[in-house]
Amino acid sequence: MKKHHRLMGVCIGACMALATLAAAHAAGQEKLKIGFMAELSGPQAALGQDMYDGFMLYLDRNGGKLGGRQVSVVKADSQLKPEVGVQLVESLTGRDDVPIIVGVTFSNVMLAVHPRITQKKVFLIGTNAGPSQLAGKACSPYFFSTSWQNDQQAEVVGHYAASRGYKRVITMVPNYQSGFDFVTGFKRYYKAPLLDEIYTPLSQQDFSAELTRIAASKPDAVFVFYPGGLGVNFLRQYQQAGLLGRIPVLSASTTDAINLPAQRESALGVITGTAWGPDLDNEANRAFVAGFEKKYGRIPSHYAAQSYDGAQLLDSALKKTGGRVEDKSAFMAALRQADFPSVRGAFKFGNNNFPVQDMHVFEVVKDARGRVTLKTIATPLKDHRDAYHAECPME
């Protein structure tokens, strides 16, 4: 027994020594450069800013360190232009020599930059865009998502629409990759034939013609995906057209903390689906929401929450590698463990490095302070895995 205790003491002492050495090594290293790419200008800048603010909240709480290593963040504005994103990748991986890039707001930009980042064996931590291709055949061991695969947000809303018995539904989305994924996801769980599918240019701001078409069709409900400023315009025009309260609105990435302060009463009663909401009842989320509101004076969106989790993921992995990214296989293995307290609760990676997570349904309501926000009303899809993981060759 005494021998066993001596061995245990030696083991504990050795483990503590290794942890101390790793921390000392991380503290003595040069600053770790991390590129943060998002939409930081133009009509969708609020999305990218919330992503950046969520990431920086965690970094600031950690004294500017991840895994004990001091971090320098290089901001990059992709301007919602894939060609600009590609140019930024060349700059970030060339002149700035970053080993990690975080963020990426829109799927058209993500599809352009993903191969150029991952083929250079630079780690890409996606904290929003999740196009279907990257979950399937184009998956990469250098890409990790802390958001969702695009279809997932729509799948949970499609499930809700089916449970409500809606028979005649129209979908209306921007005409680009995310829009296609969202309609596909909605139909996967709704299953009944759609009354109509409407696709609008990504830059379109006036929806009067489409709303006239919807009014004439008299559907049971409308499913929409209009992120950022597009969502503000859509719901205002929906209300002005006299459709609010007459035809239910089901949505994804349309009514969130980015849009709700501008949408206000025009969003009340709208249903939305995603993996995170400000009222999720877990300790990590309560601390995140309180910290974000204190620092920035507003309710965080899922864009901020996903980027906060991205920072937590990096912190957890860097702790395991002593702050080192150079041993790519070791860092990759540490990332895959996802050993951090996610603000959404249960979180793990599937074989394609996309999250396996609960998907919730929310309703837009007013909170006790009179602010328009999201309230969880159901969790139809638990431990939900994306539809494309079987196409990914990674195990």
N, C-alpha and C positions, 0 to 999 in steps of 0.2 A: 504493500500500500504506500509506504514511504517512497519507494522507488517510483511508483506511478505519479505521486505528487511532485517529485523532483522533475520527472519528465514533463509534466504539465507546466511546471514553473519555467523550465527551459524553453518550451514551445511558446508560452505566452510572452516571455521576455524577448524571444527572437522575433515574434510577430510585431511586437511593439517597436522593436528596433528597426524592422523593415519599414513600418509605417512612418517612423520618424525620419528615416533616410529618404523615403519617397517625398515626404513633405519638404524636407530640406533641399532636395534636388529640384523640386518644382519651384521653390522660392528663389533658388539661385539661377534659374534659367532666364534667357531673354524673354521679353514680352511675346506672347503668342498672338499673332495677327489673325483675325477672323474677318472675313468679308461679310457684310450684311446687305443683300440685294432685295429691293422692294420698289413699289411705285411710291415715290416720294414727292412727286409734283403732278400737276394736272388735276382733273376731276376725281381721280381715284386715290389721291394722295393720303386721304384720311385712313385708308386701309393699311397702307404701308407704314404710316406713322404709328398706328396702334400696334402693328407688329414690332416695330423698332422699340417702342416704349415698353412693351411687355418683356422683350429680351433684356433691355437695359435695366429694368426694375430689378430683375434677379441679379444681374451683374453688379449693380450698385449695392444691393443688400450684401453681396459677397465681398465687398471692398475692392471691386474691380478685378476679381480673380475667379477663375474656373479651375477646379482641381488643384487649388493652391498656387496656380501660375497666373501672373499678371497678364491681363488681356488688353489688346489694342484693337478696337473695332473700326474697320474701314467701311464707311457707308457708300452705297452705290445705287443710284436712281435709274431704274430700267425704263421709266417713262411709258410703260405699257407698249413698248416697241421691242419685238424679238431681236431685231438687228442691233439695237442699243444694248440689250442684254448680252449678246454675243461679244460685242466690243468690250463690255465691262469685264466679262470673264477673262479675256486676253490680258487686260490690265491687272486684274486682281491676282491671277495666277502667274503673271509675268513680272511686271515691275514691283508689285506689292508682295509677291511670293507667299500668298496665303495658303495654308494647308486645309482650311475649312471655309466653306461658304454657307451662310444661313439665310433663310427667308424665301423669296420668290412668291409673288402675290397671285399672278394670273397664269393660267395653264398654257396660253400661247407662248409666253415668255419661258415658262418651265420646259416646254418641249424643245425650244431652241437651245437653251443653255445646258440642260441636263447632260447630253452626250459630250459636250465640250468640257464639262467639269469632271465627270466621272471617268472619262477616257484618259484624263491626265492623272488619275488616281488621287484627285482632290476630293475630300469628303463634302457632300452636299446634304445639309439638314433642312429639308423642306418644311416650312411652318405654315403653309396654306395650300397652294395649288397641288392637286393630286390627280393628274390625267390618267385615264385608264391604261394607256400604253405602258406607263412606268410601273404599274402594279403587275403587269403581265409579262409579255415577251421581252420588253425593253428594260426589265428590272436590273438593278446593279447593286453589288455589295457595297458600293461607295455612296449610295443614296439611302437616307433614312427620313421618314415622314413623321412629324409629331402632330399632324392634323387629321386627315382622312383621305380616302380615295373618293374622288368627286361623286361617284354614284351613291355613296353611302348616305349622304345627307338627303338625297331625293328618295332613296329606298324607304327610309323610315316614314317619310311623308306619304309615299304611295301606299304603304301599309296602313297608315291612319285613314287615308281616303277610302280604302277598301272596307275598313272596319266601320266607317260611317255610312256605308251603303251608297256612296255617290255613284251614279250610273253614267252621267254625261259630263266629262271633264275636258277642259281645254288646257294645254300647256303653252306657256309663252316664255321664251328665253332668248338671250343673245345668240347670234349665229357664229359660234366659235366652239372650240373643243369642250370647254366646260359645259356650255349649253347642251351639246349633244350628249355628254355623259349624264347630265342631270335628267334629261328626258328618258334616257335609257334606264337609269336607276329607278325613276318613278314608275315606269311601266313594268319593271321587273316584279314589283310587289303589288301594284294596282291591278294588273293583268287584263282588265276589261278594255275593249277598244276605246281609244281616245276619240272624242268628238272632233278635235282639231289640234294640230301642232303649229304654232306660230313662231317663226324665227325672225329676229330683228337685227340689223347691223349693230355691232358692239358700240359704235359711237352715237347711235340714235337716241335722241332725248325727248322727242315728241311721239306719244303713243296714241294719239287721238283716233287715227284710222283703225288701228287694231282694237281699240276699246269699243268703237262703233260696231265692229265685226263681232265682238264678244257679246255686246248687248243684244244684237239681233239673234244670236245663237241660243241665248238663254240657257247656259250650262248649269249643272248642279254646283260646280266649283271651278276655280281657275288655279292652276299650279304655276308659280312664277319663280324665276331665278334672275334677280337683277341686283348685283352687288353695288355698294357705294352709292354715289350720286344717282345712278340709274334707278335704284330702288326708291329714293326720295321722290324723283319725278314720277315714277310709275304710280305710286300710291296716291300722291296728290291728284294726279289726273284721273285715277280710278274713282276717287271721292268726288271730284268735280263732275265726272260723267254720271254721277248718281248711282254707281254700282256698289259702293261700299254699304254693307248691310243687306244688300239684295242677293249678291252672288259671293259666297265665301271665298276668301283668298287663302290658299295654301302656299307656303314659300320655303325657300332655302337661300341663305346668305342675302336676304333682302330686308328683313326686319331684324336688326341687331343693334348693339350699342353705338355703332357708327352712325346709323341712319335714324334711330328712334328719336333723338332730340329734335331732329328736323321734321320727322313724320308725325310725331305726337298723336293726336286723336285720330288721324287718318289711318293709323296702324292698329288701333285697339281691336282686339278680337282676331287679328290675323294669326294664323298657325304657322309655325316654322319648325324645321327639324335640323338637328346637328348633334355633336358629341359633347358639347359643353354649354353650360349656362351659369349666370352669376349666382343662382340659388342652390347649386349642387352642394349637398350637405356633407362635406368632408373637411378635415382640419386644414389641409394644404390649400383648398380653394378659399376657405374663409380668410386665411392669411393673405392670399394673393389679392382677392377683391378689396379687402380693407387697405392693403398697402398701395394698390393701384389708385384707389379713390383718394387716398391721402396725398400721394405724390402728384397726381395729374388732375384731380378734381372732377373726375367723371367715371361712370361705370365702364369697366373694361368690356371689350367685345371678344368673340372667340378668336379673332386675329391676334389679340394680345395674349390670350390664354395659351394658345398653341405655341407662340414664340417664347413665352415664359417657360413652358415645358421643354422647348428646344434648348434653352439655356440650362435647365435642370439636367437634361439628358447629357449635354456636353460636360457639365460639372461632374456628374456621376462617373462618366467614362474616364475623364482625365484624372480623377482621384485614383482610379484603379491602375492607371499607367504612369503614375508619378508625374503627371503633367505633360507626358510625351505623346506626340502624334506620329513621330518618325517611324516607330514600329507599327506599320499600318495594320498588320494582321491582329496584333494585340489590341490596338485601339478599336478596330472593327468589332472584335469579340466583346469588348467592354461596352460598346454602344448597343449591341444586340441584347445585352442583359437588361437594358432599360431599368436600371436599379435606382429609381427615384420616385418620390411621392407625387404623382401626377395630380394636377388640379381637377381632372375629370374623374378621379378615383382609379378604378382598375385599369391598368394599361400594360400591354405587352406587344411585342412585334410578331407578325406572322413571318412566314418564310421569305416574303418579298420586302420585308422591312417597312411595311405599312402597319398601322395599329390594328389590333384586335380589341374592340372596345364596345361599350354600351352606346346605343344611339337613342336620343330622346326626342320627344315632341314637346314644344313650348307654345304657350299662348301669350300674346302681347297684352299686358295689363298695366295698371298703375300701382306703384308700391306705396308703402305707408307714408312716404314723403311726397307723394304726388308725382313722382317721376315715372315715365313710361319705360317699362322694362320687360324682361321675359320671365315667365313662370312655368316651371316644369309641370306637365299634366300627364305624361305617360312615358314609359320606357319600353317600347314594343320589341326592340332588337337588342338582345344582351349578348355580350362577348361576340360581337358581330364581326365577321371576316369579310373582306371585299370579294367581289365576284370574279376577280381576275387572277387570284393568287396561284391557282393550279397551272396557269400558263407560264409562270415564272420558273425558270430552271433551277433556281437556288433552293436548297432544302432547309 
